[in-house]
Amino acid sequence: MAVTGTGTLSNSVVAAHLQTDFLVATASEDRWDQFCWVPTNGAIAPASSDTATSVQIVVYKNMDLSTSTIAEDTDIEGTQLGDTTIDLSVGEYGDTAQDTKKLRALARTDIPKVFQISVGRGAGRSIDMLARTAFLGGSVYRRPTAGDTRADLDLTNDDMQAAGYHFMYSLVAQLRSVSAPGIGQSGEEVTQRQGASEPGTEYVSIVHDLAIGDLQETNGWTPLSYVQSPQLQGLYNGELAKLAGVRFIESPLGKIYQAGGTKDQAASSLGSASTAGATSIVTVAGTGIIAGDYVTVGTPETANTDTTTLETAFVTSAQSTHTLHIIGAGAGGGMRYAHAAAAPTCEGTFVAAIPVFGGMSVAKAHSTVCGPKPTMVTTGPFDKLGRFVNYGWWWLGGYGRTIPTWIVRGEVAVNGKAIMAYGA
């Protein structure tokens, strides 16, 4: 009979310890994903009928109102239930980092633990960004000034102070007008509901920190310290306060359209290509940008698709030769991405997205092999001296909007700016 000794168990104990570090780090980044609804067939098992790269989700519509009297002695026709089928694409995602035996031998910290925490955070942020795309991609939107494009939003008429409580409530009213389910009203079994759901008609919004300051000055903003204790038992990750029946979640992955509003200076462009890590950029004449300004490089977003190379840097000094010395979100405080010559360059008002939604706004599918969250993967060593070990994460799943009118995206100008880049 085989004997199980301490040597046999040592690797298992280490693996369990590292898995815990990974899961804790992943969960700490969970903001958008916590509100995704996994329907009955959303968990895809091997050898099942739903193993294609696209899963069909069925959402049933409300019955029509019946307000006319019916005859006592005549049968009624009845109502046919209507449904909508959503095709939810499923894809494979993952990343990995490798360490060396020399690093483990000379490091002053627990290298495997450091790697697992870093990989866990990367996994959590990556999955949350995938979920965010589904929440922000809808075509139902509202802006404080009717008829304005995103580029027209300004701090005089279109920030939260100008928009006020009535604007926030108009987002809620839009959802209630189409009977969009609130948090905890997923229409499925309790075990299939999202997050820490509870019955009610409240909705949720996830916003960037830059928008929080403006929201805090809005009449009706109720911090958690004033919220009654029953709700405090079911808080979501990042929850801060309530406003107009909306529970607000803070997230560094809240959406900001960099320089998406009115432009503070005439639009310009790069006079020469800029490399990743650069601490200065050269613009063509007429930018009007000076020290203390924030310069955005790349075409500001007018649509709902993320521009993954758009970034904003802080200008520390500006020379007459149109050279701007900057601090950016890249390595060492330089630019995060490389930009070609003639890339658009401007200084403009930042715009925050305020998406408001309920419990069935975004559906999620995942493989049962990995589960609803990413799984940790440790491989190696593969080389002859056992020097290289890989730590990574893997996930198979996808997200998709359900009923188009069950998400409404508010867009407002924000008074603050910051150094930022996609995924920084």
C-alpha positions as CSV (number, residue, x, y, z in Angstrom):
1,M,0.0,0.0,0.0
2,A,1.3,3.5,-0.9
3,V,2.2,5.7,2.0
4,T,1.3,9.4,2.0
5,G,3.9,11.3,3.9
6,T,4.8,15.0,4.5
7,G,6.9,15.1,1.3
8,T,3.9,14.0,-0.7
9,L,1.6,16.6,0.7
10,S,4.0,19.5,0.7
11,N,3.2,20.5,-2.9
12,S,-0.6,20.2,-2.3
13,V,-0.3,22.5,0.8
14,V,1.6,25.0,-1.2
15,A,-0.8,24.9,-4.1
16,A,-3.8,25.4,-1.8
17,H,-2.1,28.4,-0.1
18,L,-1.3,30.0,-3.5
19,Q,-4.8,29.3,-4.8
20,T,-6.2,31.2,-1.8
21,D,-3.9,34.2,-2.5
22,F,-5.0,34.1,-6.2
23,L,-8.7,34.0,-5.4
24,V,-8.6,36.8,-2.8
25,A,-6.7,39.0,-5.2
26,T,-9.1,38.2,-8.0
27,A,-12.2,38.9,-5.9
28,S,-10.8,42.2,-4.8
29,E,-11.1,43.6,-8.3
30,D,-14.8,42.4,-8.8
31,R,-17.1,45.4,-9.6
32,W,-18.9,44.9,-12.9
33,D,-18.8,41.1,-12.9
34,Q,-20.7,40.8,-9.6
35,F,-23.9,42.0,-11.3
36,C,-23.9,39.6,-14.2
37,W,-26.8,37.1,-14.5
38,V,-25.9,33.4,-15.2
39,P,-29.1,31.9,-16.7
40,T,-30.0,28.2,-16.4
41,N,-28.0,27.2,-19.5
42,G,-25.2,29.7,-18.8
43,A,-23.0,27.1,-17.1
44,I,-21.6,25.0,-20.1
45,A,-20.6,21.5,-19.2
46,P,-18.5,19.2,-21.4
47,A,-20.4,16.8,-23.7
48,S,-23.6,18.9,-23.3
49,S,-25.7,20.2,-26.1
50,D,-24.4,23.8,-25.4
51,T,-20.8,23.4,-26.2
52,A,-20.6,25.7,-29.2
53,T,-18.7,29.0,-29.1
54,S,-22.1,30.8,-29.1
55,V,-24.7,30.1,-26.4
56,Q,-28.4,31.1,-26.9
57,I,-30.0,32.7,-23.9
58,V,-33.8,33.1,-23.8
59,V,-35.4,36.1,-22.0
60,Y,-39.2,36.2,-21.7
61,K,-41.0,39.4,-22.1
62,N,-43.8,40.7,-19.9
63,M,-47.4,39.9,-20.8
64,D,-49.5,42.7,-22.2
65,L,-51.8,44.5,-19.9
66,S,-55.4,43.2,-19.8
67,T,-57.7,46.0,-18.7
68,S,-61.0,45.2,-20.6
69,T,-63.8,43.3,-19.0
70,I,-64.4,39.7,-20.0
71,A,-67.7,38.1,-20.8
72,E,-69.0,35.7,-18.1
73,D,-70.0,33.0,-20.6
74,T,-67.4,33.3,-23.4
75,D,-63.9,31.9,-23.4
76,I,-61.0,34.2,-23.9
77,E,-58.2,33.9,-26.5
78,G,-55.4,34.3,-24.0
79,T,-52.0,35.8,-24.6
80,Q,-49.0,34.2,-26.3
81,L,-45.8,34.7,-24.3
82,G,-43.1,36.5,-26.3
83,D,-39.4,35.8,-25.9
84,T,-36.1,37.1,-27.1
85,T,-33.1,35.0,-27.9
86,I,-29.7,36.4,-27.3
87,D,-26.6,34.9,-28.8
88,L,-23.8,35.1,-26.3
89,S,-20.3,34.5,-27.6
90,V,-17.9,32.5,-25.5
91,G,-14.2,32.9,-25.8
92,E,-11.0,31.7,-24.1
93,Y,-9.0,34.2,-22.0
94,G,-5.8,34.1,-20.0
95,D,-2.3,35.3,-19.3
96,T,0.8,34.1,-17.6
97,A,4.0,35.3,-15.9
98,Q,7.2,33.3,-15.5
99,D,9.8,33.4,-12.7
100,T,13.3,31.8,-12.5
101,K,15.1,29.7,-9.9
102,K,17.7,32.4,-9.4
103,L,14.9,34.9,-8.6
104,R,13.4,32.6,-6.0
105,A,16.9,32.0,-4.5
106,L,17.9,35.6,-4.2
107,A,14.6,37.4,-3.7
108,R,13.8,39.0,-0.3
109,T,10.1,38.2,-0.6
110,D,7.9,35.2,-1.1
111,I,8.1,35.1,-4.9
112,P,5.4,32.5,-5.6
113,K,3.0,34.5,-3.4
114,V,3.9,37.8,-5.1
115,F,3.3,36.2,-8.5
116,Q,-0.1,34.7,-7.5
117,I,-1.3,38.0,-6.1
118,S,-0.2,39.9,-9.2
119,V,-1.7,37.3,-11.5
120,G,-4.9,37.2,-9.5
121,R,-5.3,41.0,-9.8
122,G,-4.6,40.8,-13.5
123,A,-7.3,38.1,-13.9
124,G,-9.8,40.0,-11.9
125,R,-9.3,43.3,-13.7
126,S,-9.3,41.5,-17.1
127,I,-12.6,39.7,-16.5
128,D,-14.2,42.9,-15.0
129,M,-13.2,44.8,-18.2
130,L,-14.9,42.2,-20.3
131,A,-18.0,42.5,-18.3
132,R,-17.8,46.3,-18.4
133,T,-17.9,46.2,-22.2
134,A,-21.3,44.6,-22.1
135,F,-22.7,47.1,-19.7
136,L,-21.4,50.2,-21.5
137,G,-22.1,49.1,-25.1
138,G,-25.9,49.7,-25.2
139,S,-27.5,52.3,-27.5
140,V,-29.9,53.9,-24.9
141,Y,-28.3,57.0,-23.4
142,R,-29.1,60.3,-21.9
143,R,-27.2,63.6,-21.6
144,P,-28.1,66.6,-19.5
145,T,-28.6,68.8,-22.5
146,A,-30.9,67.2,-25.1
147,G,-29.5,67.0,-28.6
148,D,-25.9,67.4,-27.4
149,T,-23.3,65.0,-28.7
150,R,-20.6,63.7,-26.2
151,A,-18.2,66.3,-27.7
152,D,-20.7,69.1,-26.8
153,L,-20.8,68.3,-23.0
154,D,-19.4,71.2,-20.9
155,L,-19.0,72.1,-17.3
156,T,-21.5,74.9,-17.4
157,N,-24.5,73.0,-18.4
158,D,-23.6,69.3,-18.3
159,D,-21.9,68.4,-15.1
160,M,-23.7,66.8,-12.1
161,Q,-24.3,70.1,-10.4
162,A,-26.0,71.4,-13.5
163,A,-27.8,68.1,-14.2
164,G,-28.9,67.5,-10.6
165,Y,-31.1,65.0,-8.9
166,H,-33.7,65.2,-11.7
167,F,-31.2,63.9,-14.3
168,M,-30.3,60.9,-12.2
169,Y,-33.9,60.1,-11.6
170,S,-34.6,60.4,-15.3
171,L,-32.2,57.4,-15.8
172,V,-34.2,55.5,-13.2
173,A,-37.5,56.6,-14.7
174,Q,-36.3,55.3,-18.1
175,L,-35.7,51.8,-16.7
176,R,-39.0,51.7,-14.7
177,S,-40.9,52.9,-17.8
178,V,-40.0,49.6,-19.6
179,S,-40.3,47.5,-16.4
180,A,-36.6,46.7,-16.3
181,P,-36.0,44.3,-13.3
182,G,-34.2,45.8,-10.3
183,I,-31.5,44.2,-8.3
184,G,-32.7,40.9,-6.9
185,Q,-35.5,40.6,-9.5
186,S,-33.8,38.2,-11.9
187,G,-36.8,36.0,-12.5
188,E,-34.7,32.9,-11.8
189,E,-34.0,30.7,-8.7
190,V,-32.3,32.5,-5.8
191,T,-29.1,30.5,-6.4
192,Q,-28.9,31.9,-9.9
193,R,-29.2,35.5,-9.0
194,Q,-26.3,37.9,-9.2
195,G,-24.2,39.2,-6.3
196,A,-25.8,39.8,-2.9
197,S,-29.2,40.4,-4.4
198,E,-32.3,41.1,-2.5
199,P,-35.9,41.8,-3.4
200,G,-36.7,45.4,-4.4
201,T,-36.8,47.9,-7.3
202,E,-33.4,49.5,-6.7
203,Y,-30.9,49.8,-9.5
204,V,-27.1,50.0,-9.6
205,S,-24.5,52.2,-11.3
206,I,-20.7,51.7,-11.4
207,V,-18.7,54.9,-11.9
208,H,-15.1,56.1,-11.9
209,D,-13.6,57.9,-9.0
210,L,-13.5,61.1,-10.9
211,A,-17.3,61.2,-11.0
212,I,-17.6,60.4,-7.3
213,G,-16.6,63.9,-6.1
214,D,-19.3,65.5,-8.4
215,L,-21.9,63.1,-7.3
216,Q,-21.2,63.8,-3.6
217,E,-22.2,67.4,-4.1
218,T,-25.5,66.4,-5.7
219,N,-28.7,66.8,-3.6
220,G,-29.9,63.4,-2.4
221,W,-26.5,61.7,-2.3
222,T,-26.8,59.4,0.8
223,P,-23.5,57.9,2.1
224,L,-23.5,54.4,3.6
225,S,-23.2,55.9,7.1
226,Y,-26.8,57.1,6.7
227,V,-28.1,53.9,5.1
228,Q,-30.2,51.6,7.3
229,S,-28.5,48.5,8.7
230,P,-30.5,45.9,6.8
231,Q,-29.0,47.0,3.5
232,L,-25.6,47.1,5.0
233,Q,-25.8,43.3,5.4
234,G,-25.9,42.9,1.6
235,L,-23.4,45.4,0.3
236,Y,-21.7,45.0,-3.0
237,N,-18.0,45.3,-3.7
238,G,-17.1,49.0,-3.9
239,E,-20.5,50.3,-2.8
240,L,-20.4,53.9,-1.5
241,A,-23.8,55.5,-1.4
242,K,-27.3,55.9,-2.9
243,L,-28.9,58.5,-5.1
244,A,-32.3,58.6,-6.7
245,G,-32.9,54.9,-6.0
246,V,-29.5,53.9,-7.4
247,R,-26.8,52.2,-5.5
248,F,-23.4,53.6,-6.5
249,I,-20.3,51.4,-6.9
250,E,-16.8,52.9,-7.1
251,S,-14.4,51.3,-9.6
252,P,-11.1,52.3,-11.1
253,L,-12.6,50.6,-14.2
254,G,-15.6,53.0,-14.2
255,K,-15.7,54.5,-17.7
256,I,-14.2,57.9,-18.4
257,Y,-14.2,59.3,-21.9
258,Q,-10.8,61.1,-21.9
259,A,-11.2,64.6,-23.4
260,G,-14.6,63.4,-24.7
261,G,-16.4,66.7,-24.0
262,T,-15.7,70.3,-25.1
263,K,-12.1,71.1,-26.0
264,D,-10.2,73.6,-23.8
265,Q,-7.7,74.4,-26.6
266,A,-7.6,74.1,-30.3
267,A,-7.1,70.4,-31.4
268,S,-3.6,69.6,-32.4
269,S,-1.5,66.5,-33.2
270,L,1.9,65.0,-32.6
271,G,4.7,66.5,-34.7
272,S,6.7,63.3,-34.5
273,A,6.2,59.7,-33.3
274,S,6.2,59.0,-29.6
275,T,7.5,55.8,-28.0
276,A,6.1,53.9,-25.0
277,G,7.8,55.2,-21.9
278,A,8.6,58.6,-23.4
279,T,8.7,61.5,-20.9
280,S,8.2,64.2,-23.5
281,I,6.2,64.6,-26.7
282,V,6.4,67.0,-29.6
283,T,3.3,68.7,-30.9
284,V,2.6,70.9,-33.9
285,A,2.1,74.6,-33.4
286,G,-1.0,76.1,-31.8
287,T,-1.8,73.7,-29.0
288,G,-2.1,76.4,-26.3
289,I,-1.2,73.7,-23.7
290,I,0.9,74.9,-20.8
291,A,2.4,73.4,-17.6
292,G,-0.3,72.1,-15.3
293,D,-2.6,71.0,-18.1
294,Y,-3.6,67.5,-19.0
295,V,-2.9,66.4,-22.6
296,T,-4.8,63.5,-24.2
297,V,-3.1,61.7,-27.0
298,G,-5.2,59.7,-29.4
299,T,-8.7,60.2,-31.0
300,P,-11.3,61.0,-28.2
301,E,-14.0,58.3,-28.1
302,T,-17.3,59.3,-29.7
303,A,-18.6,55.7,-29.9
304,N,-19.0,53.0,-27.3
305,T,-16.0,50.9,-28.2
306,D,-12.9,51.4,-26.1
307,T,-9.9,52.9,-27.7
308,T,-7.2,50.9,-26.1
309,T,-4.3,53.2,-26.9
310,L,-6.0,56.5,-25.7
311,E,-4.1,58.1,-22.8
312,T,-3.8,61.3,-20.8
313,A,-0.6,62.7,-19.3
314,F,0.1,65.6,-17.0
315,V,2.2,68.4,-18.5
316,T,5.1,69.5,-16.2
317,S,6.6,72.0,-18.6
318,A,6.0,73.3,-22.1
319,Q,8.7,74.7,-24.4
320,S,8.3,77.2,-27.2
321,T,9.5,74.5,-29.6
322,H,6.2,72.7,-28.8
323,T,7.9,70.1,-26.7
324,L,5.7,69.0,-23.7
325,H,7.4,67.3,-20.8
326,I,4.9,65.0,-19.3
327,I,4.1,62.4,-16.6
328,G,2.1,59.5,-17.9
329,A,0.6,56.2,-16.9
330,G,3.4,54.1,-18.5
331,A,6.5,52.5,-17.0
332,G,8.7,55.0,-15.1
333,G,6.0,57.7,-15.5
334,G,6.2,58.1,-19.2
335,M,3.7,57.4,-22.0
336,R,2.1,54.0,-21.7
337,Y,1.7,53.5,-25.5
338,A,3.5,54.3,-28.6
339,H,1.8,56.9,-30.9
340,A,2.5,57.6,-34.6
341,A,3.2,61.1,-35.9
342,A,0.1,63.2,-36.5
343,A,-1.8,61.3,-33.7
344,P,-4.6,63.6,-32.4
345,T,-3.5,65.6,-29.3
346,C,-5.8,67.9,-27.3
347,E,-6.9,69.2,-23.9
348,G,-10.6,68.7,-23.2
349,T,-13.3,68.1,-20.7
350,F,-13.5,64.6,-19.3
351,V,-16.9,62.8,-19.5
352,A,-18.1,60.1,-17.2
353,A,-20.4,57.3,-18.1
354,I,-23.1,56.6,-15.5
355,P,-24.7,53.3,-16.6
356,V,-27.8,52.4,-14.6
357,F,-29.1,48.8,-14.7
358,G,-30.7,46.0,-12.7
359,G,-30.4,42.3,-12.2
360,M,-30.8,40.8,-15.7
361,S,-29.2,43.5,-17.8
362,V,-26.1,41.5,-18.7
363,A,-26.0,37.7,-19.1
364,K,-22.9,35.6,-18.5
365,A,-21.9,32.2,-19.7
366,H,-19.0,30.1,-18.5
367,S,-17.5,26.7,-18.8
368,T,-17.9,24.4,-15.8
369,V,-14.3,23.4,-16.3
370,C,-13.1,26.7,-14.9
371,G,-16.3,28.1,-13.2
372,P,-17.7,31.6,-13.2
373,K,-14.4,33.1,-12.2
374,P,-10.9,32.6,-13.7
375,T,-8.9,29.7,-12.5
376,M,-5.2,29.7,-11.5
377,V,-2.7,27.7,-13.5
378,T,0.8,26.8,-12.4
379,T,3.0,25.0,-14.8
380,G,6.6,23.9,-14.9
381,P,9.4,23.5,-14.5
382,F,10.0,22.3,-18.0
383,D,13.7,22.8,-18.4
384,K,16.4,20.3,-17.4
385,L,17.5,22.3,-14.4
386,G,14.0,23.0,-13.1
387,R,14.5,26.8,-13.2
388,F,11.4,28.2,-14.9
389,V,7.9,28.2,-13.4
390,N,4.8,29.8,-15.0
391,Y,2.0,31.3,-13.0
392,G,-1.1,32.2,-14.9
393,W,-4.9,32.3,-15.1
394,W,-7.4,30.9,-17.6
395,W,-11.1,31.4,-18.2
396,L,-13.6,30.3,-20.8
397,G,-16.8,32.4,-21.0
398,G,-18.5,35.5,-22.3
399,Y,-21.0,38.3,-21.7
400,G,-23.9,39.8,-23.6
401,R,-26.6,42.4,-23.0
402,T,-30.2,41.0,-22.7
403,I,-33.0,43.5,-23.4
404,P,-31.6,46.7,-24.9
405,T,-33.8,48.9,-22.8
406,W,-32.7,47.4,-19.5
407,I,-29.5,49.5,-19.4
408,V,-29.5,53.3,-19.8
409,R,-26.2,55.1,-19.9
410,G,-26.0,58.6,-18.5
411,E,-23.1,60.8,-19.7
412,V,-22.0,63.9,-17.8
413,A,-19.0,66.3,-17.8
414,V,-16.8,65.9,-14.8
415,N,-14.8,68.7,-13.1
416,G,-11.7,66.6,-12.6
417,K,-9.0,65.2,-14.8
418,A,-6.3,62.6,-14.2
419,I,-3.3,60.7,-15.6
420,M,-4.9,57.6,-17.1
421,A,-4.7,55.0,-19.9
422,Y,-6.7,51.9,-20.8
423,G,-6.1,49.1,-18.3
424,A,-3.5,51.1,-16.3
